[in-house]
Amino acid sequence: MATQPIEQAVQGYTYRRPGKAASDSEFPLGPEQSKNRREDAPSGSVLRGYLRDLLSAAFPDETAQLTFADVEVRHGELLETWNDEVKDDLESLGADTATVFRLLYDPAGSVAVAGEHPDKDMINAYFTANPDRVRQLGRALQFGKLAAAARNNLSERDMTRPLSTDAMAWWYSTNMTSHSLFAPGGVVVGAGAAPYKGLDIRV
């Protein structure tokens, strides 16, 4: 299946290296703050509507059916595209992408380097200046959660059974909670490794 590139230009971005590197404690949202900002996560019929819209955006042909295996493929495409484009953006800004770094994603709307990296502040500033990149990562991680939920609960035959987006959204809403879909995405191992294979999502 061909990858559809996510077209997003880097917003007007300038960076000035500070004299002192920020510490890990300066991550913008702590666990409690993040939890409080997720209070409006959808549930019930609202969750079904959200899932239907999410699936329809990835598979825009409303008349066609899709399978849970298609969702797995879409997850891989989103991650690969995001990884490639963000790596290119960071390299164009002069960031060191040869040194492996980990990213901490928070569904309240932030991505930051976890641990140390020579260009940690530059990378954090990039994500602050480009919120669309954060949203793209969040969408990719949600597709990963959808793919994992199906893979853990369905047989191989059911994974390849065609369904409408409405039917698939119904299945997900009855087999997942809104918390599981909107919970923190964990640590993403990013640049410095092969695209897609280098992205290790721990949920």
C-alpha positions as CSV (number, residue, x, y, z in Angstrom):
1,M,0.0,0.0,0.0
2,A,1.5,3.4,-1.0
3,T,2.3,5.8,1.7
4,Q,0.5,9.1,1.5
5,P,2.9,11.8,2.7
6,I,1.7,14.2,5.4
7,E,2.5,17.6,3.9
8,Q,3.5,19.9,6.6
9,A,6.0,22.7,6.2
10,V,8.1,23.7,9.2
11,Q,6.5,26.8,10.7
12,G,8.8,29.8,10.8
13,Y,11.4,28.4,13.2
14,T,14.4,30.0,14.7
15,Y,16.7,28.5,17.3
16,R,19.3,30.0,19.5
17,R,21.3,27.5,21.6
18,P,21.1,28.5,25.3
19,G,24.1,28.5,27.6
20,K,22.6,25.8,29.8
21,A,20.7,22.7,28.8
22,A,17.3,22.2,30.3
23,S,16.9,19.4,32.7
24,D,14.4,16.5,32.4
25,S,12.3,18.1,35.2
26,E,11.4,20.9,32.8
27,F,9.1,18.6,30.7
28,P,6.0,20.8,30.3
29,L,3.3,18.5,31.7
30,G,3.6,16.2,34.7
31,P,1.4,13.1,35.0
32,E,-1.2,14.8,37.1
33,Q,-1.5,17.8,34.8
34,S,-1.8,15.6,31.8
35,K,-4.5,13.5,33.6
36,N,-6.5,16.7,34.4
37,R,-6.3,17.9,30.8
38,R,-7.7,14.6,29.5
39,E,-10.9,14.9,31.4
40,D,-12.8,15.6,28.2
41,A,-11.8,12.3,26.5
42,P,-14.9,11.0,24.6
43,S,-16.9,8.0,25.8
44,G,-19.9,6.0,24.6
45,S,-21.6,7.2,21.4
46,V,-19.2,10.1,21.3
47,L,-16.3,7.7,21.2
48,R,-17.9,5.8,18.4
49,G,-18.2,9.0,16.4
50,Y,-14.6,9.9,17.1
51,L,-13.4,6.5,16.0
52,R,-15.6,6.6,12.8
53,D,-14.1,10.0,11.9
54,L,-10.6,8.8,12.6
55,L,-11.0,5.7,10.5
56,S,-12.8,7.6,7.7
57,A,-9.9,10.2,7.5
58,A,-7.4,7.4,7.0
59,F,-9.7,5.5,4.5
60,P,-11.5,8.4,2.8
61,D,-13.6,6.2,0.4
62,E,-16.8,5.9,2.5
63,T,-18.3,3.2,0.2
64,A,-15.3,0.9,0.6
65,Q,-14.9,-1.6,3.4
66,L,-11.7,-2.1,5.4
67,T,-10.2,-4.7,7.6
68,F,-8.4,-4.7,11.0
69,A,-5.3,-5.7,9.1
70,D,-5.7,-2.4,7.0
71,V,-5.6,-0.5,10.3
72,E,-2.2,-2.2,11.1
73,V,-0.9,-1.2,7.7
74,R,-2.1,2.4,8.2
75,H,-0.4,2.5,11.6
76,G,2.9,1.5,10.0
77,E,2.5,4.1,7.2
78,L,1.8,6.9,9.6
79,L,4.8,6.1,11.7
80,E,7.1,5.8,8.8
81,T,6.0,9.0,7.2
82,W,6.2,10.9,10.4
83,N,9.6,9.6,11.3
84,D,11.0,10.4,7.8
85,E,9.6,13.9,7.7
86,V,10.5,14.9,11.2
87,K,14.0,13.5,10.7
88,D,14.4,15.6,7.5
89,D,13.1,18.7,9.3
90,L,15.5,18.3,12.2
91,E,18.5,17.7,9.9
92,S,17.7,20.8,8.0
93,L,17.7,22.7,11.2
94,G,21.1,21.3,12.1
95,A,20.1,18.9,14.8
96,D,22.1,15.8,15.3
97,T,19.8,12.9,14.2
98,A,22.6,10.3,14.1
99,T,22.6,10.2,17.9
100,V,19.6,8.1,19.1
101,F,17.1,9.9,21.2
102,R,13.8,9.1,22.8
103,L,10.6,11.2,22.7
104,L,8.0,11.4,25.4
105,Y,4.5,12.0,23.9
106,D,1.8,13.5,26.1
107,P,-1.8,13.4,24.6
108,A,-2.5,16.8,26.2
109,G,-0.4,18.2,23.3
110,S,3.3,17.9,23.8
111,V,6.4,16.0,22.7
112,A,9.8,16.3,24.4
113,V,13.1,14.5,24.4
114,A,13.3,12.1,27.3
115,G,16.8,11.9,28.7
116,E,19.8,13.6,27.3
117,H,20.8,14.6,23.7
118,P,23.2,17.2,22.4
119,D,20.4,19.1,20.7
120,K,17.6,18.4,23.2
121,D,16.6,22.0,23.5
122,M,16.5,22.4,19.7
123,I,14.3,19.3,19.2
124,N,11.9,20.4,22.0
125,A,11.7,23.8,20.5
126,Y,10.9,22.3,17.1
127,F,7.9,20.4,18.5
128,T,6.7,23.5,20.3
129,A,6.9,25.5,17.1
130,N,5.1,22.7,15.1
131,P,2.0,21.5,16.9
132,D,0.8,19.7,13.8
133,R,3.7,17.3,14.1
134,V,2.6,16.5,17.7
135,R,-1.0,15.9,16.5
136,Q,0.3,13.6,13.7
137,L,2.3,11.6,16.2
138,G,-0.8,11.3,18.4
139,R,-2.9,10.1,15.5
140,A,-0.2,7.5,14.6
141,L,-0.1,6.3,18.2
142,Q,-3.9,6.0,18.3
143,F,-3.8,3.8,15.2
144,G,-1.2,1.7,17.0
145,K,-3.6,1.2,19.9
146,L,-6.4,0.3,17.6
147,A,-4.1,-2.2,15.8
148,A,-3.0,-3.7,19.1
149,A,-6.5,-4.0,20.4
150,A,-7.7,-5.9,17.3
151,R,-4.6,-8.1,17.2
152,N,-4.9,-9.1,20.8
153,N,-8.6,-10.0,20.6
154,L,-9.3,-11.3,17.1
155,S,-8.4,-14.4,15.1
156,E,-6.4,-14.1,11.9
157,R,-9.6,-14.7,10.0
158,D,-11.4,-11.9,11.8
159,M,-8.5,-9.6,11.2
160,T,-9.0,-9.9,7.5
161,R,-12.8,-9.7,7.4
162,P,-14.0,-6.6,5.6
163,L,-16.2,-4.2,7.6
164,S,-17.7,-0.7,7.2
165,T,-16.1,2.1,9.2
166,D,-19.3,2.3,11.2
167,A,-19.1,-1.4,12.1
168,M,-15.4,-1.2,12.9
169,A,-16.0,1.9,15.1
170,W,-18.7,0.0,17.0
171,W,-16.4,-2.9,17.6
172,Y,-13.6,-0.7,18.9
173,S,-16.0,1.3,21.2
174,T,-17.2,-1.9,22.8
175,N,-13.7,-3.5,23.1
176,M,-11.7,-0.4,24.2
177,T,-12.2,2.4,26.7
178,S,-11.7,6.0,26.0
179,H,-8.9,6.0,28.6
180,S,-7.0,3.3,26.7
181,L,-7.2,5.3,23.5
182,F,-6.2,8.6,25.0
183,A,-3.8,7.4,27.7
184,P,-0.1,8.6,27.3
185,G,1.6,7.0,24.4
186,G,4.8,6.2,26.3
187,V,8.3,6.5,25.0
188,V,9.0,6.6,21.3
189,V,12.5,5.6,20.2
190,G,13.1,7.9,17.3
191,A,15.9,9.2,15.1
192,G,19.2,7.4,14.7
193,A,17.6,4.0,13.7
194,A,16.0,2.7,10.6
195,P,12.6,4.4,9.8
196,Y,9.6,2.6,11.3
197,K,11.6,-0.3,12.7
198,G,13.3,2.2,14.9
199,L,10.1,3.4,16.4
200,D,9.3,1.4,19.5
201,I,6.1,2.4,21.1
202,R,5.6,1.2,24.7
203,V,2.1,1.8,26.0
